């Protein structure tokens, strides 16, 4: 329709090709819990993935039939959707996936993104927040040992506090899991390279 609002991205494909592409992306997302693709494809696949998780939370025969028609490998993924993923997102009212922009990965420099399931083992924001906390603790330890200057020792800023709330809010034992990951990063020496780099 000329002049009408676009309700979705056509992705330069005809309808059947577009649906096959999105089904393939969503099947890969539920299989690996994190995929890298172009940003427009990630945003469109995100819509379908959110609907599938909502079907998983309903857990009815009609929901199972609908999910069965979307996945390319349904018998491998239906138990995961109606089992662990349903339990993981039982208390979360929405926002089951996250799209993170990254540097272009294709030779044509198309905008790229990571599409991931939140609160999973490959949750990027969870890992980045834990790394930030480990780095800040290392800088505070360096300050207490007489290293560094006052500009580095400011504690958690508003963004870090907000990210800690986001990544632990709906995750089961979220604070405990975050603390364990922070300790793993501290054991790997995250934050110590900052002291070497700045010469303090």
N, C-alpha and C positions, 0 to 999 in steps of 0.2 A: 504494500500500500504506500503510495507516494506521500511523503510528508509525515508518516506515522512514526511514533516513538518506537525505537528498537527495544524489544522486551528481553532480548538475549543477544549474545555475540554469535554471528553466523560462522565465524572462523574460516571464511572463504571455502566452505564446503557445502555440498547439497545435504539435505536433511538426513538421509540414511547414513552418509559418511560421518556427519557430525555426531549422530547418536552412537555409532560404533566407536568413534574416537573417545567420547565421554565415558562410555561403558568400559572401554579398555583402561582409561586413566583411573577410574574409580576402582576397578578390579585390582589394579596394581597398588593403589593407595591402601586398600584394606589388606592386601597381602603383605606389603612391606612397611606400612604405617608412615611412610615418608617418600615422596617422589619429587623429582626435579623436572620441570617442563617450562614452557613459555608462560608469561604472566596471564594473558587472556585465557589460555586453556586451563590454567590453574583456577582462575576465578569461576569459570563455567563448571569445571569438575567439582568445585567446592559446593556449589548449589545442589548437585545431585548427591554428593556424599552426605550432606546434612540431612537430606530427605531420607536417605537409606538408614541413617542412624535413628531418625525419628520412627521409621518403620520398625527397627529393631527394638526400640523401647516399648512400642505397642504390643508386640509379641502375639499377634493374632494370626489365624490361618490366612486371612486376606493379605496381611503384611508379609508373610512368608512367601506367598505366591508372587506378590509384586517384586520382592527382592530377588526371587528366583529368576524372574524375567530380565533383570538388569545385569547381574553378574555374568561374566563369561565362564567362570569356573564356580558355579553356585554351590556344588556339594562340598567344595573345600572351604568356602567362605561363609556359608550360612551358619554353621555352628559357631564360628567366631563372632559374627554379627549378633546373633541371638544369645550368645553366651558371655564371654569376657567383655566385649564392647558394651553390651547392654548393661552389665553390672557397673562398668567403669563410669558410664554417663547417666546412671539412674537418678542422681540428684542434680545434675547439671541441666538448667532450663534451655540451653541452646549454645551455639558457638563451639561445636565439636571439632572443627577443623581450623587451621590457621594457614594463611598465605604469607610467606616472607619473601620480599624482593631480594634478589642476589645479582651479582655481576653477570652480564650476558655470557652464556656458555656456548652459544652457537656461533658459527663463523659469520653469519649475517648480522650479528649484534642485536638480535631480537631480545626484548626485555624478558628476563628469566625469573623464575620464582620457585620456592620450595613449598609444596603443599603437604601438610602433615596433620596427623590426628593429635589433638592436645592430650595432655596427661598420660602419654604413652612412654615407652622406653626410649624413643627417639625424639622427644620433645625438645626442640631447639631453644626455646625461651627458658625452659627449666635449666638446661645446661649452661646457658649464657649467664643467667642469674647466679647460679652456683659459682661460676668462674669469677664473676664480679665480686661476690662476697669473699671468696678466697683471696683475691687480689687486695681487697680493702683490709682484710685481716693481716695480710703480710705487711702492708704499708703501716698499719697501726703498730705491729710488733717492731718494725724497723724504727718507728718514731720513739717507742718506749726504750729501745736499745741505743738511742742517740743518733740514728740514721735519719736521713730525709729532712724535709722542712715542714713548716706548719701548713703549707698549702695542700700537701698530700694527705694530711690527717684530719679529715672533716667528717668521718663516719659515713653512714648511708645517706645518699641524697634522696630527693622525693621520687625520682624515677625508679631507683633500686627498691625503695620501700613499696612502691606500687607494684613492681614486678614480683616481689616476694609474695604479696597478697594474692596476685593473679595466679601464680603457679602453685600455690598451696591451698587455695580456697576449696576446690572440689576434689582434689587428689586425696585418696585414702592415705593416712599417715604422711601427709604432704610435708610438714615441717621436719619430721624425722628423716624422710627420704632426701630432703634438701640438705640437711646437715651432713648426712652420710656422703653426698656428692661433693659438698664443700670440702670435707676432710680428704676425699680422694684427690681433689685438685691441689690441696695443700701438700699432700704427700708427693705429688708430681712436681712440686716446686713452682706452681703458678704464683706470680707476684715477686718471686726472687729475681726473675730476669729484669723486672722494672728497676730494681736497685742497681743491677749491673749496667743497664742501659743508661740510667741517669748519672751514674758514677758516684752514688751515695753509699 
